[in-house]
Amino acid sequence: MRNKLTDLQNHLFELMEKLNDDDLTGEALDEEVKRSGAFSSLAIIAVKNAALMARCAELQGLPVSGDLPLLPASPAVIEKPRLPEPAKKKTLLNNMGYE
């Protein structure tokens, strides 16, 4: 099951609707409050993780699609950008193809 940030938003709204239910009282309300608190803590971590992934993708020049960036599975997969080679000094031997 692959969840997206939009799924997280839907879950949060569902929890708010349950907490707003006037028929929910006593132990049932207490349990829902605990459940909502735990879910909220996990949601904060999920959002921070998504923001970190988006920032990493941005720094590496990778595309961001949908809710999360498209990052490679392993840092070893990422090809490091190649820097341009420094220009060689123009010398007589260089111009003749000897350097």
N, CA, C and O atoms as a GROMACS GRO file, in nm:
protein
  396
    1MET      N    1   0.085  -0.119   0.000
    1MET     CA    2   0.000   0.000   0.000
    1MET      C    3   0.088   0.124   0.000
    1MET      O    4   0.170   0.143   0.090
    2ARG      N    5   0.073   0.208  -0.099
    2ARG     CA    6   0.153   0.330  -0.110
    2ARG      C    7   0.065   0.449  -0.077
    2ARG      O    8  -0.028   0.481  -0.152
    3ASN      N    9   0.092   0.514   0.033
    3ASN     CA   10   0.014   0.630   0.073
    3ASN      C   11   0.078   0.757   0.021
    3ASN      O   12   0.199   0.763   0.001
    4LYS      N   13  -0.005   0.855  -0.001
    4LYS     CA   14   0.042   0.986  -0.045
    4LYS      C   15   0.003   1.089   0.059
    4LYS      O   16  -0.077   1.061   0.149
    5LEU      N   17   0.059   1.207   0.047
    5LEU     CA   18   0.026   1.313   0.143
    5LEU      C   19  -0.121   1.350   0.135
    5LEU      O   20  -0.179   1.394   0.235
    6THR      N   21  -0.182   1.334   0.019
    6THR     CA   22  -0.326   1.361   0.010
    6THR      C   23  -0.406   1.259   0.092
    6THR      O   24  -0.510   1.293   0.148
    7ASP      N   25  -0.358   1.134   0.100
    7ASP     CA   26  -0.422   1.033   0.184
    7ASP      C   27  -0.412   1.073   0.331
    7ASP      O   28  -0.507   1.058   0.408
    8LEU      N   29  -0.296   1.124   0.368
    8LEU     CA   30  -0.275   1.170   0.506
    8LEU      C   31  -0.373   1.281   0.539
    8LEU      O   32  -0.433   1.282   0.647
    9GLN      N   33  -0.390   1.374   0.448
    9GLN     CA   34  -0.484   1.484   0.470
    9GLN      C   35  -0.626   1.431   0.488
    9GLN      O   36  -0.698   1.477   0.576
   10ASN      N   37  -0.665   1.334   0.407
   10ASN     CA   38  -0.799   1.276   0.420
   10ASN      C   39  -0.817   1.209   0.555
   10ASN      O   40  -0.922   1.223   0.618
   11HIS      N   41  -0.715   1.136   0.601
   11HIS     CA   42  -0.723   1.070   0.733
   11HIS      C   43  -0.737   1.173   0.845
   11HIS      O   44  -0.815   1.154   0.938
   12LEU      N   45  -0.662   1.281   0.834
   12LEU     CA   46  -0.670   1.385   0.938
   12LEU      C   47  -0.810   1.447   0.943
   12LEU      O   48  -0.863   1.472   1.052
   13PHE      N   49  -0.870   1.470   0.828
   13PHE     CA   50  -1.006   1.525   0.826
   13PHE      C   51  -1.106   1.423   0.882
   13PHE      O   52  -1.201   1.462   0.950
   14GLU      N   53  -1.086   1.295   0.854
   14GLU     CA   54  -1.174   1.192   0.911
   14GLU      C   55  -1.165   1.191   1.063
   14GLU      O   56  -1.266   1.179   1.132
   15LEU      N   57  -1.043   1.203   1.115
   15LEU     CA   58  -1.026   1.207   1.260
   15LEU      C   59  -1.093   1.330   1.320
   15LEU      O   60  -1.153   1.321   1.427
   16MET      N   61  -1.083   1.442   1.253
   16MET     CA   62  -1.149   1.563   1.303
   16MET      C   63  -1.300   1.545   1.305
   16MET      O   64  -1.367   1.589   1.398
   17GLU      N   65  -1.354   1.481   1.202
   17GLU     CA   66  -1.498   1.457   1.198
   17GLU      C   67  -1.541   1.366   1.313
   17GLU      O   68  -1.645   1.389   1.374
   18LYS      N   69  -1.462   1.263   1.343
   18LYS     CA   70  -1.495   1.172   1.454
   18LYS      C   71  -1.493   1.247   1.586
   18LYS      O   72  -1.581   1.229   1.670
   19LEU      N   73  -1.391   1.331   1.605
   19LEU     CA   74  -1.381   1.406   1.730
   19LEU      C   75  -1.494   1.508   1.743
   19LEU      O   76  -1.529   1.547   1.855
   20ASN      N   77  -1.550   1.551   1.633
   20ASN     CA   78  -1.658   1.648   1.635
   20ASN      C   79  -1.795   1.583   1.652
   20ASN      O   80  -1.896   1.652   1.663
   21ASP      N   81  -1.798   1.450   1.655
   21ASP     CA   82  -1.924   1.376   1.668
   21ASP      C   83  -1.980   1.394   1.809
   21ASP      O   84  -1.914   1.355   1.906
   22ASP      N   85  -2.098   1.451   1.822
   22ASP     CA   86  -2.160   1.475   1.954
   22ASP      C   87  -2.197   1.345   2.024
   22ASP      O   88  -2.210   1.343   2.147
   23ASP      N   89  -2.215   1.237   1.950
   23ASP     CA   90  -2.252   1.108   2.010
   23ASP      C   91  -2.132   1.037   2.073
   23ASP      O   92  -2.149   0.940   2.147
   24LEU      N   93  -2.013   1.085   2.045
   24LEU     CA   94  -1.891   1.023   2.098
   24LEU      C   95  -1.864   1.082   2.237
   24LEU      O   96  -1.833   1.200   2.249
   25THR      N   97  -1.876   0.999   2.340
   25THR     CA   98  -1.858   1.046   2.478
   25THR      C   99  -1.783   0.942   2.558
   25THR      O  100  -1.760   0.830   2.513
   26GLY      N  101  -1.745   0.981   2.679
   26GLY     CA  102  -1.685   0.889   2.775
   26GLY      C  103  -1.559   0.822   2.724
   26GLY      O  104  -1.470   0.886   2.668
   27GLU      N  105  -1.554   0.688   2.746
   27GLU     CA  106  -1.435   0.611   2.708
   27GLU      C  107  -1.411   0.613   2.557
   27GLU      O  108  -1.296   0.618   2.513
   28ALA      N  109  -1.518   0.610   2.480
   28ALA     CA  110  -1.503   0.612   2.335
   28ALA      C  111  -1.435   0.742   2.289
   28ALA      O  112  -1.350   0.741   2.200
   29LEU      N  113  -1.474   0.852   2.352
   29LEU     CA  114  -1.413   0.981   2.319
   29LEU      C  115  -1.267   0.983   2.362
   29LEU      O  116  -1.180   1.029   2.287
   30ASP      N  117  -1.239   0.933   2.483
   30ASP     CA  118  -1.101   0.927   2.532
   30ASP      C  119  -1.012   0.844   2.438
   30ASP      O  120  -0.900   0.884   2.407
   31GLU      N  121  -1.063   0.730   2.392
   31GLU     CA  122  -0.987   0.645   2.300
   31GLU      C  123  -0.962   0.716   2.168
   31GLU      O  124  -0.853   0.708   2.112
   32GLU      N  125  -1.063   0.786   2.120
   32GLU     CA  126  -1.047   0.857   1.992
   32GLU      C  127  -0.947   0.971   2.005
   32GLU      O  128  -0.871   0.998   1.912
   33VAL      N  129  -0.946   1.038   2.120
   33VAL     CA  130  -0.848   1.145   2.144
   33VAL      C  131  -0.707   1.087   2.146
   33VAL      O  132  -0.616   1.146   2.087
   34LYS      N  133  -0.686   0.973   2.212
   34LYS     CA  134  -0.554   0.908   2.214
   34LYS      C  135  -0.513   0.867   2.074
   34LYS      O  136  -0.399   0.889   2.032
   35ARG      N  137  -0.605   0.808   2.002
   35ARG     CA  138  -0.578   0.762   1.866
   35ARG      C  139  -0.542   0.882   1.777
   35ARG      O  140  -0.447   0.874   1.699
   36SER      N  141  -0.616   0.989   1.789
   36SER     CA  142  -0.590   1.109   1.709
   36SER      C  143  -0.454   1.169   1.743
   36SER      O  144  -0.384   1.217   1.654
   37GLY      N  145  -0.418   1.168   1.869
   37GLY     CA  146  -0.287   1.220   1.911
   37GLY      C  147  -0.173   1.140   1.852
   37GLY      O  148  -0.075   1.197   1.804
   38ALA      N  149  -0.186   1.007   1.855
   38ALA     CA  150  -0.083   0.920   1.798
   38ALA      C  151  -0.074   0.943   1.647
   38ALA      O  152   0.036   0.952   1.592
   39PHE      N  153  -0.187   0.951   1.582
   39PHE     CA  154  -0.190   0.972   1.437
   39PHE      C  155  -0.128   1.107   1.402
   39PHE      O  156  -0.052   1.119   1.306
   40SER      N  157  -0.161   1.208   1.482
   40SER     CA  158  -0.108   1.342   1.458
   40SER      C  159   0.044   1.344   1.469
   40SER      O  160   0.112   1.409   1.389
   41SER      N  161   0.099   1.274   1.568
   41SER     CA  162   0.245   1.266   1.585
   41SER      C  163   0.310   1.201   1.463
   41SER      O  164   0.414   1.248   1.416
   42LEU      N  165   0.250   1.095   1.414
   42LEU     CA  166   0.303   1.028   1.295
   42LEU      C  167   0.288   1.116   1.171
   42LEU      O  168   0.375   1.116   1.084
   43ALA      N  169   0.180   1.191   1.164
   43ALA     CA  170   0.158   1.280   1.049
   43ALA      C  171   0.266   1.387   1.042
   43ALA      O  172   0.313   1.421   0.933
   44ILE      N  173   0.304   1.440   1.156
   44ILE     CA  174   0.410   1.542   1.160
   44ILE      C  175   0.540   1.485   1.105
   44ILE      O  176   0.609   1.550   1.028
   45ILE      N  177   0.573   1.364   1.145
   45ILE     CA  178   0.695   1.298   1.096
   45ILE      C  179   0.687   1.275   0.945
   45ILE      O  180   0.784   1.297   0.873
   46ALA      N  181   0.570   1.230   0.897
   46ALA     CA  182   0.553   1.204   0.754
   46ALA      C  183   0.569   1.332   0.672
   46ALA      O  184   0.632   1.330   0.566
   47VAL      N  185   0.514   1.442   0.719
   47VAL     CA  186   0.524   1.568   0.647
   47VAL      C  187   0.668   1.619   0.647
   47VAL      O  188   0.716   1.667   0.544
   48LYS      N  189   0.736   1.609   0.760
   48LYS     CA  190   0.877   1.652   0.766
   48LYS      C  191   0.963   1.566   0.673
   48LYS      O  192   1.053   1.617   0.606
   49ASN      N  193   0.936   1.437   0.668
   49ASN     CA  194   1.010   1.347   0.581
   49ASN      C  195   0.987   1.383   0.434
   49ASN      O  196   1.081   1.384   0.355
   50ALA      N  197   0.863   1.413   0.398
   50ALA     CA  198   0.832   1.451   0.260
   50ALA      C  199   0.903   1.582   0.223
   50ALA      O  200   0.954   1.596   0.112
   51ALA      N  201   0.906   1.676   0.317
   51ALA     CA  202   0.975   1.803   0.291
   51ALA      C  203   1.125   1.780   0.272
   51ALA      O  204   1.187   1.842   0.186
   52LEU      N  205   1.182   1.692   0.352
   52LEU     CA  206   1.324   1.660   0.338
   52LEU      C  207   1.351   1.594   0.204
   52LEU      O  208   1.449   1.628   0.136
   53MET      N  209   1.266   1.501   0.164
   53MET     CA  210   1.284   1.434   0.035
   53MET      C  211   1.273   1.534  -0.080
   53MET      O  212   1.350   1.526  -0.176
   54ALA      N  213   1.180   1.625  -0.071
   54ALA     CA  214   1.164   1.726  -0.176
   54ALA      C  215   1.286   1.816  -0.183
   54ALA      O  216   1.332   1.851  -0.292
   55ARG      N  217   1.339   1.852  -0.069
   55ARG     CA  218   1.460   1.937  -0.066
   55ARG      C  219   1.580   1.863  -0.125
   55ARG      O  220   1.658   1.921  -0.200
   56CYS      N  221   1.595   1.735  -0.090
   56CYS     CA  222   1.704   1.655  -0.146
   56CYS      C  223   1.692   1.644  -0.297
   56CYS      O  224   1.792   1.656  -0.368
   57ALA      N  225   1.573   1.622  -0.345
   57ALA     CA  226   1.551   1.612  -0.489
   57ALA      C  227   1.586   1.745  -0.556
   57ALA      O  228   1.650   1.747  -0.662
   58GLU      N  229   1.545   1.854  -0.494
   58GLU     CA  230   1.573   1.987  -0.550
   58GLU      C  231   1.723   2.011  -0.559
   58GLU      O  232   1.773   2.060  -0.660
   59LEU      N  233   1.796   1.976  -0.453
   59LEU     CA  234   1.940   1.997  -0.451
   59LEU      C  235   2.012   1.911  -0.554
   59LEU      O  236   2.118   1.950  -0.604
   60GLN      N  237   1.955   1.796  -0.586
   60GLN     CA  238   2.018   1.706  -0.683
   60GLN      C  239   1.964   1.727  -0.824
   60GLN      O  240   2.006   1.660  -0.918
   61GLY      N  241   1.872   1.820  -0.840
   61GLY     CA  242   1.816   1.848  -0.971
   61GLY      C  243   1.724   1.737  -1.022
   61GLY      O  244   1.706   1.721  -1.142
   62LEU      N  245   1.666   1.661  -0.928
   62LEU     CA  246   1.576   1.552  -0.966
   62LEU      C  247   1.432   1.602  -0.969
   62LEU      O  248   1.399   1.698  -0.899
   63PRO      N  249   1.348   1.538  -1.049
   63PRO     CA  250   1.209   1.584  -1.058
   63PRO      C  251   1.128   1.550  -0.934
   63PRO      O  252   1.155   1.452  -0.865
   64VAL      N  253   1.029   1.632  -0.906
   64VAL     CA  254   0.934   1.606  -0.799
   64VAL      C  255   0.800   1.584  -0.867
   64VAL      O  256   0.754   1.669  -0.944
   65SER      N  257   0.737   1.470  -0.839
   65SER     CA  258   0.612   1.438  -0.906
   65SER      C  259   0.509   1.394  -0.804
   65SER      O  260   0.540   1.318  -0.712
   66GLY      N  261   0.387   1.440  -0.819
   66GLY     CA  262   0.282   1.401  -0.726
   66GLY      C  263   0.309   1.454  -0.588
   66GLY      O  264   0.342   1.571  -0.570
   67ASP      N  265   0.295   1.366  -0.489
   67ASP     CA  266   0.314   1.408  -0.351
   67ASP      C  267   0.459   1.405  -0.304
   67ASP      O  268   0.498   1.481  -0.216
   68LEU      N  269   0.538   1.317  -0.364
   68LEU     CA  270   0.676   1.301  -0.318
   68LEU      C  271   0.772   1.303  -0.435
   68LEU      O  272   0.735   1.271  -0.548
   69PRO      N  273   0.896   1.342  -0.407
   69PRO     CA  274   0.995   1.342  -0.515
   69PRO      C  275   1.029   1.202  -0.563
   69PRO      O  276   1.015   1.105  -0.488
   70LEU      N  277   1.072   1.193  -0.686
   70LEU     CA  278   1.116   1.066  -0.741
   70LEU      C  279   1.265   1.052  -0.715
   70LEU      O  280   1.348   1.094  -0.795
   71LEU      N  281   1.298   0.992  -0.601
   71LEU     CA  282   1.438   0.975  -0.564
   71LEU      C  283   1.482   0.832  -0.592
   71LEU      O  284   1.402   0.739  -0.582
   72PRO      N  285   1.608   0.815  -0.626
   72PRO     CA  286   1.658   0.678  -0.644
   72PRO      C  287   1.652   0.602  -0.512
   72PRO      O  288   1.649   0.662  -0.405
   73ALA      N  289   1.649   0.471  -0.521
   73ALA     CA  290   1.638   0.387  -0.402
   73ALA      C  291   1.764   0.394  -0.317
   73ALA      O  292   1.756   0.378  -0.195
   74SER      N  293   1.877   0.416  -0.376
   74SER     CA  294   2.002   0.414  -0.303
   74SER      C  295   2.089   0.531  -0.346
   74SER      O  296   2.091   0.567  -0.463
   75PRO      N  297   2.162   0.592  -0.251
   75PRO     CA  298   2.253   0.701  -0.289
   75PRO      C  299   2.358   0.655  -0.390
   75PRO      O  300   2.410   0.736  -0.466
   76ALA      N  301   2.390   0.526  -0.391
   76ALA     CA  302   2.490   0.475  -0.485
   76ALA      C  303   2.441   0.486  -0.629
   76ALA      O  304   2.522   0.484  -0.721
   77VAL      N  305   2.310   0.496  -0.649
   77VAL     CA  306   2.252   0.503  -0.783
   77VAL      C  307   2.270   0.643  -0.842
   77VAL      O  308   2.271   0.660  -0.964
   78ILE      N  309   2.283   0.741  -0.756
   78ILE     CA  310   2.290   0.879  -0.801
   78ILE      C  311   2.425   0.904  -0.870
   78ILE      O  312   2.531   0.880  -0.812
   79GLU      N  313   2.418   0.952  -0.992
   79GLU     CA  314   2.541   0.985  -1.064
   79GLU      C  315   2.579   1.126  -1.025
   79GLU      O  316   2.499   1.219  -1.036
   80LYS      N  317   2.702   1.142  -0.978
   80LYS     CA  318   2.748   1.273  -0.938
   80LYS      C  319   2.768   1.360  -1.062
   80LYS      O  320   2.816   1.312  -1.165
   81PRO      N  321   2.732   1.487  -1.051
   81PRO     CA  322   2.751   1.574  -1.166
   81PRO      C  323   2.899   1.587  -1.199
   81PRO      O  324   2.984   1.595  -1.110
   82ARG      N  325   2.929   1.588  -1.326
   82ARG     CA  326   3.068   1.602  -1.369
   82ARG      C  327   3.100   1.750  -1.386
   82ARG      O  328   3.029   1.824  -1.453
   83LEU      N  329   3.207   1.788  -1.322
   83LEU     CA  330   3.250   1.927  -1.333
   83LEU      C  331   3.330   1.944  -1.461
   83LEU      O  332   3.399   1.851  -1.504
   84PRO      N  333   3.322   2.060  -1.522
   84PRO     CA  334   3.401   2.080  -1.644
   84PRO      C  335   3.550   2.075  -1.610
   84PRO      O  336   3.593   2.123  -1.505
   85GLU      N  337   3.625   2.018  -1.700
   85GLU     CA  338   3.769   2.013  -1.679
   85GLU      C  339   3.826   2.153  -1.691
   85GLU      O  340   3.781   2.233  -1.773
   86PRO      N  341   3.927   2.182  -1.609
   86PRO     CA  342   3.987   2.316  -1.619
   86PRO      C  343   4.053   2.332  -1.755
   86PRO      O  344   4.109   2.238  -1.811
   87ALA      N  345   4.045   2.452  -1.805
   87ALA     CA  346   4.105   2.480  -1.936
   87ALA      C  347   4.256   2.466  -1.926
   87ALA      O  348   4.319   2.514  -1.832
   88LYS      N  349   4.313   2.400  -2.026
   88LYS     CA  350   4.458   2.385  -2.030
   88LYS      C  351   4.519   2.513  -2.084
   88LYS      O  352   4.463   2.584  -2.167
   89LYS      N  353   4.638   2.539  -2.032
   89LYS     CA  354   4.709   2.655  -2.081
   89LYS      C  355   4.748   2.631  -2.226
   89LYS      O  356   4.787   2.520  -2.265
   90LYS      N  357   4.737   2.734  -2.302
   90LYS     CA  358   4.778   2.725  -2.441
   90LYS      C  359   4.931   2.731  -2.446
   90LYS      O  360   4.992   2.832  -2.411
   91THR      N  361   4.988   2.626  -2.489
   91THR     CA  362   5.134   2.622  -2.507
   91THR      C  363   5.163   2.574  -2.648
   91THR      O  364   5.075   2.524  -2.718
   92LEU      N  365   5.282   2.590  -2.686
   92LEU     CA  366   5.322   2.546  -2.819
   92LEU      C  367   5.305   2.397  -2.833
   92LEU      O  368   5.255   2.350  -2.935
   93LEU      N  369   5.348   2.318  -2.730
   93LEU     CA  370   5.336   2.173  -2.736
   93LEU      C  371   5.189   2.130  -2.735
   93LEU      O  372   5.151   2.036  -2.804
   94ASN      N  373   5.108   2.200  -2.657
   94ASN     CA  374   4.966   2.168  -2.651
   94ASN      C  375   4.900   2.189  -2.787
   94ASN      O  376   4.822   2.105  -2.832
   95ASN      N  377   4.932   2.300  -2.850
   95ASN     CA  378   4.874   2.329  -2.980
   95ASN      C  379   4.916   2.228  -3.085
   95ASN      O  380   4.845   2.206  -3.183
   96MET      N  381   5.030   2.165  -3.065
   96MET     CA  382   5.078   2.066  -3.160
   96MET      C  383   5.026   1.926  -3.125
   96MET      O  384   5.053   1.830  -3.198
   97GLY      N  385   4.950   1.914  -3.013
   97GLY     CA  386   4.893   1.785  -2.976
   97GLY      C  387   4.982   1.697  -2.892
   97GLY      O  388   4.958   1.576  -2.883
   98TYR      N  389   5.085   1.754  -2.829
   98TYR     CA  390   5.177   1.674  -2.749
   98TYR      C  391   5.144   1.676  -2.599
   98TYR      O  392   5.210   1.606  -2.523
   99GLU      N  393   5.048   1.751  -2.556
   99GLU     CA  394   5.012   1.751  -2.412
   99GLU      C  395   4.869   1.713  -2.395
   99GLU      O  396   4.820   1.708  -2.283
   0.00000   0.00000   0.00000
